[in-house]
Amino acid sequence: MFLDKIALAVAIIGGLNWGSIGLFDFDLVAFISGGPGTWLARIVYTIVGLAALWCLTLLFRTEDGRARHSHA
């Protein structure tokens, strides 16, 4: 549950960064790290992507944490 919240927060921050790119053509990660191709920026982008993948699992979980299976 703690990891879920961390992943969700990181994915939201990444989404806000993408929103700032779309609206203002300003990439905060690139600005802070010295450019979009630096190793630091690539690490941050990778962490955001992994967090988003983790958040996908939230869609398929029930309240007790087990994956949902459809029974025909």
URCOR-V620564 format. One record per backbone hydrogen bond with DSSP energy under -0.5 kcal/mol. CO is the residue of the C=O (numbers start at 1). NH is the residue of the N-H. E is the energy in kcal/mol with one decimal. If there is no record, write none. Layout:
CO/NH/E ; CO/NH/E
This chain:
1/5/-1.8 ; 2/6/-2.2 ; 3/7/-2.8 ; 4/8/-2.4 ; 5/9/-2.4 ; 6/10/-2.6 ; 7/11/-2.6 ; 8/12/-2.4 ; 9/13/-2.5 ; 10/14/-2.5 ; 11/15/-2.3 ; 12/16/-2.5 ; 13/17/-2.1 ; 14/18/-2.3 ; 15/19/-2.3 ; 16/20/-2.2 ; 17/21/-1.8 ; 18/22/-2.5 ; 19/23/-2.8 ; 20/24/-2.0 ; 20/26/-1.5 ; 21/25/-1.4 ; 26/28/-0.8 ; 27/31/-2.4 ; 28/32/-2.6 ; 29/33/-2.5 ; 30/34/-1.3 ; 30/35/-2.1 ; 35/38/-1.1 ; 38/42/-2.3 ; 39/43/-1.9 ; 40/44/-2.4 ; 41/45/-2.9 ; 42/46/-2.1 ; 43/47/-2.6 ; 44/48/-2.4 ; 45/49/-2.3 ; 46/50/-2.6 ; 47/51/-2.3 ; 48/52/-2.2 ; 49/53/-2.1 ; 50/54/-2.4 ; 51/55/-2.3 ; 52/56/-1.3 ; 53/57/-0.8 ; 54/57/-1.1 ; 54/58/-0.5 ; 55/58/-0.9 ; 55/59/-0.6 ; 56/59/-1.1 ; 57/60/-1.0 ; 58/61/-0.9 ; 60/68/-1.9 ; 62/65/-1.7 ; 66/62/-2.0 ; 70/72/-0.6
